[in-house]
Amino acid sequence: MNLSDVSEKYQQLTTREKVLVLVTGLVVIVMLSFFLVVEPQLNSWQKQLKINTSLMQKIKRTQTQIRDIELALSKEMNGELKQQIVRLKGQQQSIKSKLINQELALVAKTEMVTVLKSLLKENNQLKLMGFGSTPPQPILFTIPNSTSKESEQATPLLYKHIVKVEVEGGYFSILRFLQQIERSNSSILWGSINYSVAEYPKANATVKVFTLSTDKEFIGVNK
């Protein structure tokens, strides 16, 4: 039987029979599509769903274990941290006592300038161009009491005072001035220098000299 015979027989069918043949054909096509396309995808989706569900359960178990470990560590660390805080407060109190006992003698800023001017007089090849100062910088604070119900703010215990000294002279004269600062007083130090050659051999230098003090308005030097 060839295709023309099939077509001829189909034309001889009644309308009702033609509809039944068409519906049957559609059902066959749908079933084939399901088994060939939909079912493999459905199986793959169900398999992936099982994997995802298993992974989510593992994640939840891991999160629970992490919380348990963190809780155990926090209980253990709290004891160590409290000991460290007590030790640091003891060190802080020792430093504070030394400062209160005036192991550092305090002099006014004008006297600090006088000290620097005397060093410049010893170096007659340098010309003083000017002095300047910056606001004091707190560098040591009290440790707030973590057990206090009210919020406690850290209080400055020690300040860093910076004086800018502008000089003009040769390279070796400026170098000698820095060496004089280092030798003159152990609590007076130079922190940085801005050096530029204006007209060789003369150069301009701005030296930042600093020292420490318990007083915001004063500069500390050794007795």
N, C-alpha and C positions, 0 to 999 in steps of 0.2 A: 504494500500500500504506500503510494507516494503522497506528496503534499496536496496535489489537486484532488485526489480521492477523499482525503480528510476534509478538505474545504467543501467539496460537494455534499458530503454527508452532513457536515455542520449546517449547511444551508437548508437541508431537508428537515432539520429539527424544528420543533415548535418553539415559540418565544419562551415559554416556561423552561423547556429543556436547554435552550441556549443560555438562559440566566443561570441555571444550575451548573452548567459546564464552566461558565465564567467564574462563578463563586468558588467552585472546586479548585480551579486553577489558581485563584488568588490565595486560597487557603494553603495550597501546596507551596506557593512562592513565599508566603509569610513564614511557614514552618521551616522551610529551608534557610531563610534569612536568620531566623532565631537560632537554629542549630549551628549555622556557619559563622555568624557575626555576633549576635547578642549574647548567646550562652557563654562563649569564651571570655567576652568582656565582663560579664556578670561574675563568672568564677574568679577572674583576676581581681575585680573590685572587692569581692568577699574575702579573698586571701589578703589583700592589702589592708582591709578593715581590721582583720584579726591581728596583723602585724602592728598596726597603729595602736590598737587597744592594748596590746602587750607592752608596747613602748611607753604608753601613757602610765600604765600601772607601775612599770619600772621607775619612771621619773618620779611618781608620787612616793614610792618607797625610798628612793634616793633622797628626796627632799626631807622626808621624815627623819632619815638617818643623819642628814646634815644638821637639822635643827637640834637633834639630840646631842650631837658632838659639840655644836656651838654652845649649847646650854651647859654641858659639862666643862668646856674650856672656860666659859665666862665665870663659873663658880670657882674654878681653880685659879684663873688669872686675877680675879678680884683680890684674893689674898696677897698675891705677889705685888700687884699694883699698889695696894695699901702700904705694904712694906717699903716700896720704892718712894712713895709720897712722904712717908715718915722720915726716911733717910735724907731725901732732898730738903725737907723742911729743916732738918737738923743742920745740914750744910749751909742752908740759907741763913739760919739764925747765927751760925758761927761767923759768917761773912758780915752780917749786919752788926754783930757785936764789935768786930774789929773796926768797922767804919765808925761806929758810935764812939769807940775809945780813941778816935782821932789818930789812928796809925797813919792816916794821910792828913797832913796839915793843909788847911785851906787858905788861899790867898785871893785877893780880889783880882778881877781881870786886868785892872790897870797895873797891878804889880806883875802880872804875867807878861804884859807888854814891856815892862821895865826890864825883866829878865832877858827877853829876846833882844831888846835894844842894846843891852850890855854885851851880848854875844856879837852883835853887829859891829860894835865899837872895836872889839878885838880883831875884827877882820876889816881893816881900813880900805880894802880894795873893792868892797861892796857898797852900793848906795841904796839906802832904804827908800822905797817908792811909796809905801803905804801899808796900813794894817786893816784888816777886816775880820768880822766874826760871823758865825752862823748860829742859829738857835740851838740850844743844847739838845742832845739826843739821849733819851733814856735807854740804857742797855741792860739793866738788871732790875727785875721786878719781884715782888712778893708772889708766892704761890697761893692762889685763892683756895679757901677751904671747901673741898668738894662735898663735905657732909653738911655744910651750912644750908639751911632752908632758904635763906635769902641769897640772891645773886651777889657774890662778892667780887669786886673789881680789883685787878692787880695794881699795886702801888709801886711806882718807880723807886728804887733804892740807890741807883748809881747813874750818873749822867756823863756823857762824853761831850767835852767842850772843844770846839775847833776854832783856831785863829789862823787867818790867812795872812801871810807875810809876803809882800811883793818887793823884790830886790833886783838890782841891776849890776852886772859885773861879768868877769870872765868865768869860764867853765870851772877852773880849779878853785876859784874863790867861792863859788856857789857850793861846790863839793865840800870845801873846808867848813862852810857854814853848817851844812847838814851833819858833818862829823862833830862839830861843836855842840849841836843840839843833843846828839846821842851821848856825848860824854858829860854834859853839864848836869843832867838830872834824869834819874831813871824813870820818873813819872811823866816826863815831857818827851813826846815822840813826834816824829814827822811821818805823816801818812801817805802823802802823794805830792807830786811836783809837776807843774806845767812849765816846760822849758822851751824857749824860742830864741833864736839868734836875730837880734835887731840889726846890728851893724858890727861885723866881725872886727875884733874879738869879743865885743860886748854882747851880752845876752840878757834876756829878761826871764825871771823865774817867779812863779807864784807857788809858795810852799804852804801846805796845810799842816799846821802843828796842832797836836791835840793832847789833852790830858783828861783825867777822870776826877769826878767830885761827887760827894753825897748831896751837895747843895746845887739846886738848879741855877742859882745866880753866881756861883763861885767856881773856881778852878782849883783842882787839887795837885799839890806837889809834895815830894817827900820833905820831912823835917831836916 
